[in-house]
Amino acid sequence: MILVVIPTYNERENIEPLVRQVLAADDRLHVLVIDDNSPDGTGQIAERLAAECSRVHVLHRPGKLGLGTATIAGLKAGLQWGAEAVIVMDADFSHDPCYLPGLLRAFAAGADVAIGSRYTHGGGVVNWPWHRQLMSLLINTYGRLWLGLTVRDISGAYRLYRSDVLRLLDWADIWSRGYSFQEEILFRLRLTGALFREVPIVFRDRRYGQSKINAGEAVRAVVLIAGLGLAGMVGLIVAKRK
């Protein structure tokens, strides 16, 4: 079994068609919707889908607790349920389910972390304003330099994680609670010796609803990346090796 984790907040227009397309991509896939008490009824739609299909599961949380904590909850659920791997993707169709087979092929070929990459050959972004493209470019360049990462897309959330490498992490050590979790987990997995592979994707801006990204998240990511880099340099952050 491979668990696909989909964090949600106000995604009622997207969640049902997305879940159905994910399930159709591969018979091994199960879906866990982690809903942060969406006032638009996203959680109720997910519950109906779970009642219709045993491969759909729902975790309700009391409010907006952050993308990082939602992702950690999903990764831990995959480990508890005995999943071979856990895939995390956005709920707004910016992460197209058509790329799931590519992530699964990378996993079968030995990747510990298969990254849906906008910035490797064949990847790209569509319908982004120039300022968002610039912010993403700066964060990725800055993060790679500070964290010693060689992959080109360190801020995207569309990824597959092999369960064996997730078990090497100490979840209590994770600093981030927001979008900067994406950079932090790659940094910590690099320290374990995990094998990364980038799979090209085209990122398309959301079909419906409002983006959750804001300038405050970007500032917090910059500060956290600097802190992680400095802590790693002085040996305050270590990780178990495979």
PyMOL commands that set and color helices and strands:
alter all, ss='L'
color gray80, all
select helices_A, chain A and resi 15-25+42-52+67-80+97-108+130-147+163-166+171-173+181-192+215-233
alter helices_A, ss='H'
color red, helices_A
select strands_A, chain A and resi 2-8+29-35+56-60+85-88+113-117+124-126+159-162+196-200+202-204
alter strands_A, ss='S'
color yellow, strands_A
deselect
rebuild
show_as cartoon
